Amino acid sequence: MSEHIVSMPGSTDRFVITDRPPLTLTDRYRPLPAGMDHTHFTIVPAHQVRAGDIVAAFFTDGPGVRYAEHVTEAFTARPCPLGPCSTQCECEDCATCPEECETCEDTAARGLPADQYIALAAADQKADCVIVARDTPVGIVSASIAVRFPSLDSAPPLPDLFTLDDGQHGPYEALPVTRTWRPQDAIRVTRATAEQIVADLPASRAGRGIRFQWMGDWLLITGSPRSCPHPFREIVEPDADGRYRIGGLWAWKEWPGGDVDPQVDTEPDPTEASMEKIYPDNPTHDELPPTS
């Protein structure tokens, strides 16, 4: 893995930018557009990020040598003052921030001062607002450089991964779900994935009393009167894209779920968590950082 060491004006820290991590079952990093890589990054404090810049990474705590923490999906910055869910900000993007945005709810609850924090992007259907301390070092591809490459949307979106209630089956790839998706909702999967789900369900708690039968391209799902308090019969047809909406009869879990391989450490070390940034593309922070 190659490294690119850069500095930030006004800081004595050294910032180490590495290649974007490869895609694995536990590390879900959407590729950057073709031709764009870590050598195009510039490091600036968050308050100097401009509209149109591509936000691609944050960094470990300083002082000294600080390593890149790539965001799982790079995004186009739309900076605005703190307070997207309040009257402090009147920009169009923030005015549409959904009430379900947990980051904004936490921000309002903590009453963080606008002169110490900034919103780099407003919430959309996929992610919460991105709120960071104004002096947080941010790895960006400046708008003037980003225009030389294809748009962020040109990189194929990563499928979401799901498992059944026992965490022992899957993962199952599905089209990305929205922020308001619930475990009881359906997911959209290919025929091959649907066949795997059908094969795995009878051996799981979720599949008790449920029977499946393929009828050509249709999938017949029935609930046995002996095992289900409310017997049912449902036919799932492929949509225009050939995908099947499966769910609503049991709860999905996002991968990894249930029992995780004990040899794989999936929990972040709390001592390594940075207290200067809140960015929902990375492991969830339950609280905003305290102010001093």
N, C-alpha and C positions, 0 to 999 in steps of 0.2 A: 504494500500500500504506500503510495507516494505521499509526501508531506510538502506543504507550502507554508512557509513562515512569513507572517506579515506583522506590521505594527499599526497602531491607531494613533493619530495625532492627539497629543495631550496625555498619552499614557506611556508608561515605561514597560508595560507588560508585553510579552511576545505571544502572538496568537498563531497556533498551529492548526492549519486546515488540512484535512485528509480527504482522500477520495470518499465519495458518497458510499455508505455501507451497502453491501449486496443484499438483495432481497432474500429473506428466509421466512420460515413459518413464524418466527418470533420478532424479527426485525422487518417492519413493513415500511420500506422507503420507496416512494414513487420516484422514478427516474427524472432527471432534469431533461429539458429539451435537447434534441440531438446537437452535439457540438459544444454545449455548455457544460463546464465542470468547475472544480474548486479553484483552478488557477484564475478564474474570472472574478473571484470574490474580492470585495473590499470590506474593511472593518470600520464601522462608524458607530458612535453612540446613538441610541434609539431616537433621540430628539432630532438627529440629522437625517433620518430616513425620509425619503421623499416619495410622493405618490408615483407609482409606476416602477419603483425599485422592486427587485425580487428578493424576498427574505428567505434565506436558505439555511441559516445556522445561528445558534447562540453558542455560548462558551462556558466552560467550567469556571469556577470561582478563582479569583486572583488573590493576592498579587503574584507576579512571576509568569511562568509559562502556563498558558490557558489553551485547552484543547477544544476543538469544534464539537458541538452537539448538534448534528444535523436534524432539522425538522423533518418529520415523516413526509410532509407534502409542502414543497416550497410554495409561497403564495405572493401575490402582488400586493404591495403595501398600499394602504389607504389611510395614512395617519390622520388622527384627529384628537382633540383634547380628551382628557379622561372624563368619563361620565356618559357613556353611550346610551344608558337607560334613563338619563335624567335630563334636565333642561340646560345643563352646562354646555352641551354640544348640539349644534343646530345643523350639522352637515347631513346630507341626504342619506348616506349609508347608515349612520348611527341612529337616525330617526326610525329606521326600520328594524332595529335590533329586537329579536324575539324576546318575549318575557321569559322564555325557558332558558335563556343564556345564563348558566351558572356562574360564569366569570363575572358578569355584570352584577348579578345578585350579591356575590361576595364583595365586590368592590363597593357597592352601595352600603352594605352592612358594615364594612370597615371604615367607611367615610374617608377613603384615601385622598389626600390633597392633590389637586390637579397639577400643581407645580412640581410634583415628584414622579408622576407616572404619565404614560401616554398610551393610547390605543393605536396599534399598528394596523389593525384590520377589524372590521365589524363582523358580527356573526353572520353565517349563511346556513343553508340547510345541512351542511356537513359538520361545521366546527363552530365553537364559541368564539367570542371576541378574543383578540390577542392583546393583552395588556402587560406592559413591562415598565420597569423603572426607566426614567429618562436617560440615565447614564449607562444603561445596559449595552455592552458591546454586541453588535449585530453583524452577522456575515451576510452581505447583500451582493447581488449583481445589479449594478446601477442601471437605471432605465436607459441611459445612453448606450450601454453595452448590450442590454437585454434585447433591444430592437434588432440586433444583428442575427438573432436566433429565432427559431420557431417559437410560438407561444407556449405557455405552460400547458395549455389544454392539448397540445400535440402529443404529449407523453401519455401513453395509455393509462387510465385510472387503475389503481390496484383493486382487486376484488376484496370484499370483506370476507373474513373467515368465521365460521360458526361451528359449534359442536352441540351435542345433545346434553340432556340434563346430568348425565353421569360423567361427562368429560372424557369418556374412554373411546369415543368414536369421532371420526373426522380428522382434520378439519374439512369443512365443506365450503367451497368457493361460491360466492354469491355477488350479484351486483351491489355496489355500495348503497347502504341504507342512509336515511336522513337522521338528523339529530333527534327528531321526535319519535324515531322507531322504538318499539317496545318488544321485549322478548316473546310476547304472545303473537306478534305480527308475523306475516309471511315473509319469506325471502325468495328472490328470483334466481333460479339455478338452471344449469343446462340439463339436457336429458341424461348425460353420463353421471352428473352429480345427483340428480333425482334417483337414478337407479342405485347409487351407492347408499343414499339415505334410506331407501326402501329396504335394502339388504341389511342395514345396521339397526334400524328401529326395533325389530322384534326382540333383539337382545338387550334393549335398554329399558329403563323405567318409563321413559316417555312413550314407548311403543306398546305398552301392555294393553291388550284388548283391541288393538288397532290392526286391521288387515289391509293388504294392498294387492291390487291386481292390475296389470297392464292390459289395456284393451286397445291395441294398435298404438297410436300416439297419446291416447288418454290414459290417465292414472285414476283408478277407482280406489277410494279410501273409505273404509267402513269401520264403524265402532261396534264391537260385539255386544249384544244385549247382556251377556253374562258378565262382562267386565266393565262396561261403561254405564254410568248412571243415566246418561242420555244418549242412546244409540243414534248414530248418524250415518249418512251416506253422502259422499262428496266426490264429484268428478273434477279432476284438474286437467285442463287442456293447455297445450303450449300457446304462448302469446305470439304476436307477430314476429318476435325475435327468436322464437323457438324455445323460450325459457318457461319454466314451470314455477308458479307461485305456490310454495309449500310452507305450511305453518298454520298458526291459529288454533291448532289442536293440542299443542304442547309448547313448552317454553324453550326457546333457543338460548344458548350461551355464546358469548363472543369468545373466540379462541385467543389465548389458551384458557380453558375452563376446567372446572372439576379438579381431579387429581393430576398434578403436573409432575413430570419426570423429576425426581429429587436431585438428579445430577445437573439439571438445568436451573440456574438461578434467574428467576423472572422478576424478583422483587428488587426495586432500586434500594441502594444503601442510603438510609435517611441522612447519614453524615455527609453524603456527597451531593445532596440536593441543594441547588443554588437557591438563595433566598432573594434574588434580585429580578426574577423573571417569572411570568405566568404565561405559558404558551401551550394551549391545549393539544398541539400536535404531538407533544411528548407526554410522559407519564403524568397522570392527573395530580394536580396539587389541590388538596382540600381547602386550603386557606391561602389568602394573599399574604405576602410578606409583611411583617410589621414595619412600621415607619419609625425613624429615629429623629 
